[in-house]
Amino acid sequence: MDFPIANRISGVHGSMIRELFKLGADPNTISFGGGNPASETFPCEAIEAIASDVLKTQPVSMLQYGLSEGYLPLRRRMKAYLAQKEGIDFDKNELFILSGGQQCADLVTKVLVNEGDVILTEEPAFVGCLNTFRSYGAKLVGVPMQADGMDLAALEAALQANPNAKLLYTIPSFQNPTGITTTLEKRKAVYALCQRYNVAILEDNPYGELRFSGETVPTIKSMDVDGRVLYAGSFSKVMAPAFRLGFLVFDKSLTAPITVAKQCTDVHSNLLFQHICDAYMEQYDFEEHLNASRAVYRRKCNLMLDAMRRCFHPEVTFGQPEGGLFVMAFLPEGMDSQPFVREAIARGVLCVPGAAFLADESKVSNGFRLNFSTPTDEQIVKGIEILGALTHEWIAQNKGV
Ligand SMILES: Cc1ncc(COP(=O)(O)O)c(C=O)c1O
């Protein structure tokens, strides 16, 4: 049968990264392309112990249908954690456990955004969520990123130009793909602008717990006085991504529609893994686990940045991430990074061109994203040496072209 694919999916072009990954499938390729957390951070033994215990002592309650809102002990624990850490007021807010940060974006869009509505987004931004927005027929309007967060003048211009904007999408801490952390001043200004133009904010914070240098910056949700911030967290980078667990904090007025949306999508999230998360935080030292993960990422990030400073052409610029899994480097202004990345893959190093993360996919980007969490130390050094040599050749050949 010839299946005519529905517009909501046929209009989503998620192909660039997949196509590049196919090119980089050679086992000898050094991959800076993925976004997986470092597998050595998974608390495997603890997970095994908790799972085998609960499956012995209360198998039926773990295998039966659960609540759409999430496993109550884990919801209570996360509320207490966020109330204490971010000052979030759970008299006014609700928290659901959902199937990953990705589903948080999915259900927020499902509930708040009609086809044709505008979603403003940092540009570049995480392509997984951009594609979710696209799949609901939203029109994406990008707001360029600067070294300290969104360009506020561009944000205000976009808010003025798009009175049907429903949502602003932001990843304020250790952004995927740039590694940028939005400053406190900019977080306040972003919130104030969204208040003035009456737009809701989706604050996506899957990397927030992975700060390995610098000072903590409060979340935008912690400043929220009128319930406009929907806050998405994830267990993917602090426990294990295959759990497919995240959490969404939202104004209580949205409880009924978000419950319905969750029921329509997958009824509830995996109960056994919700129990494991809860029991892990109860029985083990979660802060110590986070500190061990932060140490892994600090070391790998520094190794990559040192190698980049040593090997890259001086006209290639990059910031210094204070957490998360990524750093983005930029070829000189106006140079397209896509042919550069293809050549890098031909030489055995995979990274992702910045164009993959743009709201407007027809635009050119001079950036390329590098992931430091998955490659080994040796791969980081060798891969950056190869990329560095390429930056020297590439810039010498292509400058002024
Ligand atoms: C910014 C951002 N948001 C959301 C997600 C989705 O994460 P998950 O669904 O695994 O929680 C990711 C994953 O890489 C991400 O980088």
The ligand as a MOL file (V3000), in Angstrom:
LIG
                    3D

  0  0  0     0  0            999 V3000
M  V30 BEGIN CTAB
M  V30 COUNTS 16 16 0 0 0
M  V30 BEGIN ATOM
M  V30 1 C 17.5880 20.2400 25.7260 0
M  V30 2 C 17.0050 18.8850 25.7690 0
M  V30 3 N 15.7240 18.7340 26.1210 0
M  V30 4 C 15.1510 17.5290 26.2050 0
M  V30 5 C 15.8610 16.3880 25.9220 0
M  V30 6 C 15.1380 15.0730 25.9960 0
M  V30 7 O 15.6280 14.3190 26.9880 0
M  V30 8 P 14.8460 13.0600 27.6020 0
M  V30 9 O 13.5810 12.8870 26.8430 0
M  V30 10 O 15.7750 11.9180 27.4670 0
M  V30 11 O 14.5950 13.4380 29.0230 0
M  V30 12 C 17.1980 16.4800 25.5520 0
M  V30 13 C 17.9770 15.2670 25.2330 0
M  V30 14 O 19.0970 15.2660 24.8270 0
M  V30 15 C 17.7870 17.7510 25.4780 0
M  V30 16 O 19.0640 17.9390 25.1220 0
M  V30 END ATOM
M  V30 BEGIN BOND
M  V30 1 1 1 2
M  V30 2 1 2 3
M  V30 3 2 2 15
M  V30 4 2 3 4
M  V30 5 1 4 5
M  V30 6 1 5 6
M  V30 7 2 5 12
M  V30 8 1 6 7
M  V30 9 1 7 8
M  V30 10 2 8 9
M  V30 11 1 8 10
M  V30 12 1 8 11
M  V30 13 1 12 13
M  V30 14 1 12 15
M  V30 15 2 13 14
M  V30 16 1 15 16
M  V30 END BOND
M  V30 END CTAB
M  END
